[in-house]
């Protein structure tokens, strides 16, 4: 089963608007990361938030984390057509000697010019 | 190299044939990961290598799948007797150490496998 589940599955907005994507997860995490994927190829790391952090900013990106609700949100402000891509959250599970980064199915964001 | 390099970028093979997919991680990265992504889906964890430790193979879907990492650098993912359900993009990634410590994981562009 998926550890991370993004919501919505697809989002279409106009250029200049803000885009908000949500991610829910099931088990305790060490950190949560957001990635972007263009055209089904390689993923690009956007931002990492640790379990003891509540909010993080990077340029036009704002990520929040609520560990009590096991959820995170990614906000892209002043969106551009170039932001069109799939966005995935990924959780790093706590404990154990091996590491596993578990991805959700992603949100497909379309920014219309 | 500058980034994670994967080859081939595209592979079409006949059902029942074996395929090998190669990953060249970023120089100096001790951690290497393989993921699989089917069309329109999220990434499915396959296997993880960290230094000289025993790899975490818990994500390999069947015994037709195997992977090795020679000399702590290049990795090869082998799929034997390919089936149509093996068609997917196979993504390799590397990082300096365990990702949960906060190190960024860098992905390659993937190898798109089509089994006909």
Interface residues (C-beta under 8 A of the other chain):
Chain A: X2 X4 X30 X31 X33 X35 X40 X41 X42 X43 X44 X45 X48 X50 X88 X90 X92 X93 X94 X97 X98 X99 X100 X101 X102 X103 X104 X105 X106
Chain B: X4 X31 X33 X35 X37 X39 X40 X41 X42 X43 X44 X45 X48 X50 X53 X56 X58 X59 X89 X91 X93 X98 X99 X100 X102 X104 X105 X106 X107 X108 X109 X110
